[in-house]
């Protein structure tokens, strides 16, 4: 039975440096000499792709190297379950995690790598005093534990960023860089990230995100009109907007948004089935509209003068030849090639121009078989649903007045969901604030019956509100009240097609130090330190604490369905239809070993897992090595050779 220790890779978050080196070794084995990288050889293998000059274009600032190292340093923390603060713990697949988001993002790397479809964050805008994160990123977990009172603080606190403190922009960039670096790893290949920001750090954030995501992944800078009247306390110009920077991972395809109401007047015609439509000329207009620009898109289309339908072939019905001519008579070109026209003939019709010649137009409907036509969203978002006032009123209705400053409106997040998220996707917000993202996801699911999931992360930053001592408390309470409100709205309804499978719950986890005790001897009490280290797990940690850390370290979803069974008076956990079975009881008597092992083997046979079963025990539960050897031998006899202890 292998005993897992703090030195084992399974006991901490992924090590990106090791993974990067392994990938390099797979691509360029010749660049490794005795296990180390020979950078001269690597440069030669890469050829001209390597920049050789001392000076090059790039984006840097004091502390960037340390900030990158902070992202690359694995976390030794864990996430402890808090069922009492959760809703529908047993069945929900939503998460609200309380803790420093840098450490939490590290801990999520194994379980959610490449699984997040949409990330939205509204980080601190660096206005001079409003963000609280550690200066020493190498000790962020330690600082967090001291900040939240879990260990003696000894004067160490999270720090604000004041304009008079020096290195004003640098501290903000050092805070943001490792978080964005880790967030990118969590995104799916077709994922997208939206980041809210104002003028102070817009230019820096743009360069930072170019650095992390690549400039080729930039989708746009969106102007969000958040206060149409403008800020009355501005000195020169009354600002009425902020921004959203949008980047993809590489394969994002927008779903678009429903045709806005103000566009409907552009569809003046009505078809026989009642649908509104407009006619758009098929001839290319504007730049690159001449025949020589795209010669293959100059060809004849034939019109039936009676029905106005079109064809690519002339016959007795389709008699009128139409060529794409510019207004000056010069040969132009069509917007579509022959193959596209052949596939979409039913969308085209012949139209008379000036009562004399024929032209070809596309019939553009405002409604399709799937509903209202979808269009690409503009780079300016304006409307009451995007206004700061809407966000304030939404929180006020749920939690009361003056609970949270400048919460983002539901409509803003809902608009992102509309264009970027499918019904079964995961949404992440690691600056959760008042919980707007969770609210928007739940409303969208209630509207269309989707199964979208959310993961929220929020630092328990203190407030001056005795009802909600921390911002994390505000986040959790808002979610609870939204759930209650939605449940009340649908209570008594019998045919809830859109609501029968809705997930109206969330699991709360809290950042803490690992359940696995690290060797940290007291020089003046070595005997006591040795005795304390006999139990590999920390005192006061429950079976659930240990079990969920095990899931986290193995890279399993924190909301994966879990089955429990009692064998030999011990609670046994099964995950993944028996691919992982754990017994984390504090003690296992010798007389119970055979019954326990046979019970586990029998359950495994019932579950018939697709992969080999890993069995995990608490190391200190066994009286001695003989007991561990016996249970390992019995399990091995029943085809379960992989046994581990914590």
C-alpha positions in Angstrom: 0.0 0.0 0.0 1.6 3.3 -1.1 1.4 6.1 1.4 0.8 9.5 -0.1 3.0 12.3 1.4 3.2 16.1 0.9 6.0 15.4 -1.6 3.8 13.3 -3.9 2.4 15.1 -7.0 -1.1 13.9 -6.0 -1.0 16.1 -2.9 -0.7 19.5 -4.5 -2.0 21.3 -7.6 -0.5 20.7 -11.0 3.1 21.9 -11.6 2.9 23.8 -14.9 6.7 24.0 -15.2 7.0 20.2 -15.2 4.2 19.9 -17.7 5.8 22.5 -20.0 9.1 20.7 -19.9 7.5 17.3 -20.6 5.8 18.8 -23.7 9.0 20.4 -24.9 10.8 17.0 -24.4 8.1 15.3 -26.5 8.5 17.9 -29.3 12.2 18.4 -29.2 14.0 15.4 -27.6 17.3 16.4 -29.2 17.3 19.6 -27.1 17.6 17.7 -23.9 21.1 16.7 -22.6 21.1 14.5 -19.5 17.6 15.6 -18.6 18.3 19.3 -18.9 17.3 21.8 -21.7 20.2 22.9 -24.0 18.7 26.3 -25.1 21.3 26.7 -27.8 20.1 23.5 -29.4 16.5 24.5 -28.9 17.0 27.8 -30.6 18.7 26.1 -33.5 15.8 23.6 -33.8 13.3 26.5 -33.8 15.3 28.4 -36.4 14.1 31.8 -37.4 11.1 31.5 -35.0 13.4 32.6 -32.1 14.0 36.3 -31.6 17.8 36.8 -31.3 18.1 40.5 -30.7 18.7 42.0 -27.3 15.9 44.5 -27.8 12.4 43.4 -28.9 8.8 44.5 -28.8 7.0 43.3 -25.7 5.0 44.3 -22.6 6.8 44.2 -19.3 6.7 45.8 -15.9 8.6 45.5 -12.5 7.6 42.2 -10.9 6.3 40.4 -14.0 8.8 37.6 -13.5 7.7 37.1 -9.9 4.0 37.3 -10.9 4.6 34.6 -13.5 6.3 32.5 -10.9 3.4 32.9 -8.6 1.1 31.4 -11.3 3.6 28.5 -11.8 4.1 27.7 -8.1 1.7 24.8 -7.2 -0.7 25.3 -4.3 -0.5 23.0 -1.2 -4.0 24.2 -0.1 -7.3 22.5 -0.3 -11.0 23.3 -0.6 -13.0 22.2 2.5 -16.7 21.4 2.0 -19.3 23.5 3.8 -22.6 21.6 3.4 -24.4 23.7 6.1 -23.9 26.8 4.0 -25.0 25.2 0.8 -28.3 24.5 -0.9 -29.2 21.0 -2.2 -25.6 19.8 -1.5 -26.3 16.2 -2.6 -27.6 17.0 -6.1 -26.3 20.4 -7.2 -23.5 20.9 -9.7 -22.9 24.6 -9.0 -20.0 25.8 -6.9 -19.4 28.9 -4.7 -15.8 28.9 -3.4 -14.7 31.2 -0.6 -11.1 32.1 -0.8 -8.2 34.0 -2.5 -8.9 33.4 -6.2 -5.2 32.9 -7.0 -4.9 29.9 -4.8 -8.4 28.6 -5.8 -7.6 28.8 -9.6 -4.5 26.7 -8.9 -6.5 24.1 -7.1 -9.1 23.9 -9.9 -6.5 23.2 -12.6 -6.7 19.4 -12.5 -10.5 19.1 -12.1 -11.5 21.8 -14.6 -8.7 22.1 -17.1 -10.1 22.9 -20.5 -13.7 22.7 -19.3 -14.9 26.3 -18.9 -16.9 27.8 -21.8 -17.3 31.3 -20.6 -15.3 33.3 -18.0 -16.6 36.7 -16.9 -14.8 38.8 -14.3 -15.3 42.3 -13.0 -11.9 42.8 -11.2 -11.0 45.8 -9.1 -10.7 48.8 -11.3 -7.6 50.2 -9.5 -9.3 53.4 -8.4 -6.8 54.0 -5.7 -7.8 52.0 -2.7 -10.3 49.4 -3.5 -8.5 46.1 -4.0 -7.2 43.8 -1.3 -4.7 41.1 -2.3 -1.4 40.0 -1.0 1.8 41.8 -1.9 3.9 38.6 -1.4 2.4 36.2 -4.0 4.8 33.5 -3.0 3.0 33.3 0.3 -0.6 34.0 -0.9 -2.1 30.9 0.9 -0.3 31.8 4.1 -1.4 35.4 3.9 -5.0 34.3 3.2 -5.1 32.0 6.2 -3.8 34.8 8.4 -6.1 37.4 6.8 -9.1 35.2 7.6 -8.0 34.4 11.1 -7.4 30.7 10.5 -3.8 31.1 11.9 -2.1 33.8 14.0 -1.8 36.9 11.8 1.3 38.4 13.5 0.5 41.7 11.7 0.5 40.3 8.2 -2.5 41.6 6.2 -3.8 41.7 2.7 -2.9 45.1 1.3 -4.8 47.9 -0.6 -3.3 49.6 -3.6 -3.2 53.4 -3.0 -2.2 56.0 -5.6 0.3 57.4 -3.1 1.9 54.1 -2.4 4.1 54.0 -5.5 4.1 51.3 -8.2 0.4 52.0 -8.6 -0.1 50.2 -12.0 2.6 47.7 -11.3 0.8 46.3 -8.2 -2.4 46.0 -10.2 -0.7 44.2 -13.0 1.1 41.8 -10.6 -2.3 41.0 -9.1 -4.0 40.3 -12.5 -1.3 38.5 -14.4 -1.1 35.2 -12.6 -4.9 35.0 -12.3 -5.4 35.5 -16.1 -2.6 33.1 -16.8 -4.3 30.3 -14.8 -7.8 31.2 -16.1 -6.7 30.6 -19.6 -5.8 27.0 -18.8 -9.3 26.4 -17.6 -10.9 27.6 -20.8 -12.2 25.2 -23.5 -10.7 25.5 -27.0 -13.9 27.2 -28.0 -14.1 29.2 -24.8 -14.2 33.0 -24.4 -13.4 35.5 -21.6 -15.0 38.9 -21.0 -13.3 41.3 -18.5 -14.9 44.5 -17.3 -12.6 47.5 -16.9 -12.5 51.3 -17.0 -10.2 53.9 -18.4 -7.5 53.7 -15.7 -6.2 50.2 -16.7 -7.8 49.7 -20.1 -4.6 50.1 -22.1 -2.5 48.0 -19.6 -5.2 45.3 -19.5 -5.3 45.1 -23.3 -1.5 44.6 -23.5 -1.6 42.1 -20.6 -4.3 40.0 -22.2 -2.5 40.1 -25.5 0.5 38.7 -23.6 -1.5 35.9 -21.9 -4.0 35.0 -24.6 -2.1 36.2 -27.7 -3.1 39.2 -29.8 -4.6 37.0 -32.4 -7.2 35.9 -29.8 -8.5 39.4 -29.3 -12.2 39.6 -30.3 -13.0 43.2 -29.5 -13.2 46.0 -27.0 -16.9 46.6 -26.1 -18.2 49.9 -24.8 -20.9 49.3 -22.2 -23.1 52.4 -21.6 -23.6 52.0 -17.8 -24.8 55.5 -16.9 -26.4 57.4 -19.7 -26.5 60.7 -17.7 -22.8 60.6 -17.0 -21.0 60.8 -13.7 -21.7 64.2 -12.2 -18.4 64.3 -10.2 -16.1 64.1 -13.2 -14.1 67.3 -13.8 -13.9 67.6 -17.6 -16.0 64.8 -19.3 -18.9 63.1 -17.7 -18.1 59.4 -18.2 -21.1 57.3 -19.0 -19.5 54.0 -20.0 -16.9 51.3 -19.1 -15.4 48.6 -21.2 -15.4 44.8 -21.8 -12.3 43.2 -23.3 -13.1 40.0 -25.1 -10.7 37.2 -25.9 -11.1 33.6 -27.1 -9.0 30.5 -26.7 -8.8 29.8 -30.4 -11.9 28.1 -31.7 -14.7 30.3 -30.4 -17.8 30.6 -32.6 -20.4 33.2 -31.5 -24.0 32.1 -31.3 -25.0 35.7 -31.9 -27.9 37.5 -30.2 -31.6 37.8 -31.1 -32.4 40.6 -33.5 -32.8 43.8 -31.4 -36.3 45.4 -31.5 -34.9 48.6 -33.1 -33.9 46.5 -36.2 -37.4 45.3 -36.9 -38.3 48.4 -38.9 -35.7 47.4 -41.4 -37.8 44.4 -42.3 -40.8 46.1 -44.1 -42.1 43.1 -46.1 -44.4 40.4 -44.9 -44.4 36.8 -46.4 -47.5 34.6 -46.8 -46.7 32.8 -43.6 -46.7 36.2 -41.7 -42.9 36.4 -41.2 -41.2 39.8 -41.7 -38.4 40.0 -44.2 -36.2 42.4 -46.2 -34.4 42.2 -49.6 -30.7 42.5 -49.7 -28.9 42.7 -53.0 -26.7 39.8 -53.8 -24.2 41.9 -55.7 -21.1 42.9 -53.6 -20.9 46.5 -52.7 -18.1 48.6 -51.4 -14.5 47.6 -51.4 -13.3 44.5 -53.4 -16.5 44.6 -55.4 -15.1 44.4 -58.9 -14.9 41.3 -61.1 -11.1 41.3 -61.0 -11.2 41.2 -57.2 -12.8 37.8 -57.2 -13.1 36.6 -60.8 -14.8 33.3 -59.9 -17.7 35.1 -58.3 -18.7 36.7 -61.6 -21.2 34.4 -63.3 -24.8 34.5 -64.5 -27.9 33.8 -62.5 -31.3 33.2 -64.3 -34.7 34.5 -63.2 -38.2 33.2 -63.8 -40.0 36.5 -64.7 -43.3 35.0 -63.5 -42.5 33.5 -60.0 -39.2 35.6 -59.5 -37.4 32.4 -58.4 -33.9 31.9 -59.6 -31.6 29.2 -61.1 -28.0 28.7 -62.1 -29.2 27.2 -65.4 -31.1 28.8 -68.3 -34.2 27.0 -69.6 -37.7 27.7 -70.8 -38.8 28.9 -67.3 -35.6 30.7 -66.2 -35.1 33.0 -69.1 -33.8 36.3 -67.7 -30.0 36.3 -67.4 -28.6 38.5 -64.6 -24.9 39.5 -64.2 -23.4 41.5 -61.3 -22.9 44.9 -62.8 -21.8 48.0 -60.9 -23.8 51.2 -61.3 -21.3 52.5 -63.9 -21.7 49.4 -66.0 -18.4 47.8 -65.0 -18.4 44.1 -64.2 -18.8 43.5 -60.5 -19.2 40.2 -58.5 -21.7 38.4 -56.3 -21.3 38.0 -52.6 -21.8 34.3 -52.8 -20.0 31.7 -55.0 -21.8 29.2 -57.2 -21.8 26.4 -54.6 -23.4 28.7 -52.0 -26.0 29.9 -54.4 -26.8 26.3 -55.4 -27.3 25.4 -51.7 -29.4 28.4 -50.9 -31.5 29.0 -54.0 -34.7 29.2 -51.9 -33.3 32.3 -50.1 -32.9 34.2 -53.4 -35.3 35.9 -55.7 -35.3 38.1 -58.8 -36.2 41.8 -58.4 -36.9 44.5 -60.9 -34.6 47.6 -60.9 -36.1 50.8 -62.2 -38.8 48.7 -63.9 -36.4 47.7 -66.6 -33.6 45.3 -65.7 -33.5 42.4 -63.4 -31.3 41.9 -60.3 -31.0 39.2 -57.7 -31.7 39.7 -54.0 -31.4 37.6 -50.8 -34.6 37.2 -48.8 -33.5 38.0 -45.3 -36.2 36.9 -42.7 -36.4 38.5 -39.3 -37.6 35.1 -38.0 -36.4 31.6 -38.7 -37.7 28.1 -37.9 -35.7 28.4 -34.6 -37.2 31.7 -33.7 -36.0 35.3 -34.0 -33.0 35.7 -36.3 -29.7 36.0 -34.5 -27.1 38.6 -35.4 -23.6 39.4 -34.4 -23.6 41.8 -31.4 -22.3 45.3 -31.8 -19.3 46.7 -30.0 -21.5 49.2 -28.1 -24.0 47.8 -25.6 -26.6 50.3 -24.5 -30.0 49.9 -22.8 -31.5 49.9 -19.3 -30.4 46.3 -18.8 -26.7 47.3 -18.9 -27.1 50.3 -16.6 -25.4 50.4 -13.2 -28.7 51.5 -11.7 -30.3 48.2 -12.8 -27.7 46.2 -10.9 -28.1 48.3 -7.8 -31.9 47.9 -7.8 -31.6 44.1 -8.4 -29.4 43.7 -5.3 -31.6 46.1 -3.3 -34.8 44.1 -4.0 -33.0 40.9 -2.8 -30.8 42.0 0.1 -31.8 45.6 1.0 -30.3 49.0 0.5 -26.6 49.8 0.6 -25.4 46.2 0.8 -23.1 46.2 -2.2 -21.5 49.1 -4.2 -21.9 49.1 -8.0 -23.0 45.5 -8.6 -23.1 44.5 -12.3 -26.6 44.2 -13.8 -28.0 40.8 -14.6 -28.7 41.9 -18.2 -25.0 42.4 -18.9 -24.1 38.8 -18.0 -27.2 37.5 -19.6 -26.2 39.1 -22.9 -22.8 37.3 -22.7 -24.5 34.0 -22.0 -26.8 34.5 -25.0 -24.0 34.7 -27.5 -21.4 32.4 -25.9 -22.9 29.7 -23.8 -24.8 26.5 -24.7 -27.4 24.8 -22.5 -24.9 22.5 -20.8 -21.8 24.7 -20.5 -19.9 25.9 -17.4 -19.4 29.6 -16.5 -16.7 30.8 -14.2 -16.5 34.1 -12.3 -13.5 34.4 -10.0 -14.3 38.0 -8.8 -17.9 37.0 -8.0 -18.8 40.1 -5.9 -22.6 40.2 -5.3 -23.2 37.0 -7.3 -24.6 38.6 -10.5 -23.2 35.8 -12.7 -24.9 33.0 -10.7 -28.2 35.0 -10.8 -27.9 35.4 -14.6 -27.1 31.7 -15.1 -30.1 30.6 -13.0 -32.5 32.9 -14.8 -31.3 31.7 -18.2 -31.8 28.1 -17.2 -35.3 28.9 -15.9 -36.1 30.5 -19.2 -35.0 27.8 -21.6 -34.7 24.7 -19.3 -30.9 24.6 -19.8 -28.4 22.9 -17.4 -25.7 25.6 -17.4 -23.4 25.5 -14.4 -21.6 28.2 -12.5 -18.4 28.3 -10.5 -18.0 31.4 -8.4 -14.9 32.5 -6.4 -14.9 35.3 -3.9 -12.5 36.5 -1.2 -14.2 36.9 2.2 -13.3 40.6 2.3 -14.8 42.2 5.5 -17.7 44.6 5.2 -19.2 47.1 7.7 -22.5 45.3 7.6 -23.3 43.0 10.6 -25.9 41.1 8.6 -23.3 40.2 5.9 -19.8 40.3 7.6 -17.9 39.5 4.4 -18.5 40.0 0.6 -18.5 36.2 0.3 -21.5 36.2 2.7 -23.3 38.6 0.4 -22.6 36.3 -2.6 -23.9 33.2 -0.9 -27.0 35.0 0.5 -28.0 36.5 -2.9 -27.8 33.0 -4.5 -30.0 31.5 -1.7 -32.6 34.2 -2.2 -32.6 33.9 -6.0 -33.2 30.2 -5.5 -36.0 30.8 -3.1 -37.6 33.3 -5.4 -37.4 31.0 -8.4 -38.8 28.1 -6.4 -41.7 30.2 -5.2 -42.5 31.4 -8.7 -42.8 27.9 -10.0 -44.4 26.2 -7.0 -47.7 24.6 -7.7 -47.1 24.3 -11.4 -47.7 20.8 -12.7 -46.2 20.8 -16.2 -42.8 22.3 -15.7 -41.1 21.4 -19.0 -38.5 24.1 -18.5 -38.1 23.6 -14.7 -38.3 19.9 -13.9 -34.6 19.3 -14.0 -33.4 22.7 -13.0 -30.4 22.8 -10.6 -31.4 25.2 -7.8 -28.6 24.7 -5.5 -24.9 25.3 -4.9 -22.1 23.7 -3.0 -19.9 25.9 -0.8 -16.2 25.2 -0.4 -13.7 27.2 1.6 -10.0 27.6 0.9 -7.7 26.2 3.6 -4.4 24.5 4.1 -4.1 20.9 3.0 -5.5 18.1 5.2 -2.2 16.3 4.8 0.3 17.3 7.4 3.6 18.6 6.2 6.8 17.7 8.2 7.4 20.9 10.2 9.4 20.0 13.3 9.8 22.1 16.3 13.5 22.3 17.1 12.9 22.5 20.8 10.4 19.5 20.8 11.6 17.0 18.3 10.1 14.1 20.3 6.7 15.7 20.2 7.0 16.5 16.5 7.8 12.9 15.7 4.8 11.7 17.6 2.5 14.3 16.0 3.7 13.2 12.5 2.6 9.6 13.0 -0.9 10.7 12.0 -0.4 12.0 8.5 -3.6 14.0 8.6 -4.3 17.1 10.5 -6.5 17.1 13.6 -10.0 18.4 13.3 -10.4 17.5 9.7 -13.5 15.4 8.8 -13.8 12.4 6.5 -15.6 14.8 4.0 -12.7 17.2 4.1 -10.2 14.5 3.3 -12.4 12.9 0.6 -13.0 16.2 -1.3 -9.3 16.9 -1.2 -8.7 13.5 -2.7 -11.2 14.3 -5.5 -9.4 17.6 -6.1 -5.9 16.1 -6.2 -7.1 13.3 -8.6 -8.6 15.9 -10.9 -12.3 14.9 -10.4 -15.2 17.3 -10.6 -16.1 18.6 -7.2 -19.8 18.0 -8.0 -19.4 14.5 -9.3 -22.1 12.1 -8.1 -21.0 10.2 -5.0 -22.4 7.0 -3.6 -22.1 5.9 0.0 -22.4 2.6 1.6 -21.8 1.2 5.2 -19.5 -1.8 5.3 -18.2 -3.1 8.6 -19.7 0.0 10.3 -17.5 2.2 8.1 -18.7 4.7 5.5 -17.4 3.8 2.1 -17.4 6.3 -0.8 -17.6 5.5 -4.4 -17.0 7.8 -7.3 -17.2 7.3 -11.1 -19.2 4.0 -10.8 -16.4 2.5 -8.7 -13.3 3.8 -10.3 -12.4 5.3 -6.9 -13.5 3.8 -3.6 -12.4 5.3 -0.3 -12.7 4.5 3.3 -11.5 7.3 5.5 -12.5 6.1 8.9 -10.2 7.1 11.8 -9.7 3.5 12.9 -10.0 0.0 11.4 -9.8 -2.9 13.8 -8.0 -6.0 12.7 -11.2 -8.0 13.2 -12.9 -5.7 10.6 -10.3 -6.0 7.9 -11.7 -9.1 6.1 -15.3 -7.9 6.2 -14.3 -4.5 5.0 -12.1 -5.7 2.1 -14.7 -8.3 0.9 -17.5 -5.6 1.2 -15.4 -3.2 -1.0 -14.7 -6.0 -3.5 -18.4 -7.0 -3.7 -19.5 -3.4 -4.3 -16.9 -3.0 -7.0 -18.3 -6.1 -8.7 -21.8 -4.6 -8.6 -20.7 -1.3 -10.0 -18.5 -2.9 -12.8 -16.3 0.2 -13.4 -14.9 0.8 -16.8 -11.4 1.3 -15.4 -9.3 -0.3 -12.6 -10.5 0.7 -9.2 -8.3 2.8 -6.9 -8.9 2.2 -3.2 -7.8 4.7 -0.6 -7.6 4.5 3.2 -6.5 6.7 6.0 -3.0 5.6 6.8 -3.3 6.1 10.6 -6.5 4.0 10.7 -4.5 0.8 10.8 -2.9 -0.5 13.9 0.3 -1.5 12.1 1.9 -2.5 8.8 0.6 -6.1 9.2 -3.0 -4.8 9.1 -2.3 -2.7 6.0 -0.6 -5.7 4.3 -3.5 -7.9 5.0 -6.2 -5.7 3.6 -4.0 -4.9 0.6 -3.5 -8.7 0.0 -7.3 -9.4 0.2 -8.1 -6.6 -2.3 -5.4 -7.7 -4.6 -6.8 -11.3 -4.6 -10.1 -9.8 -5.8 -8.6 -7.9 -8.7 -8.0 -4.6 -7.0 -4.2 -4.1 -6.8 -4.1 -0.3 -6.7 -4.4 0.6 -3.0 -3.3 3.9 -1.5 -3.2 5.5 1.9 -3.4 9.1 3.1 
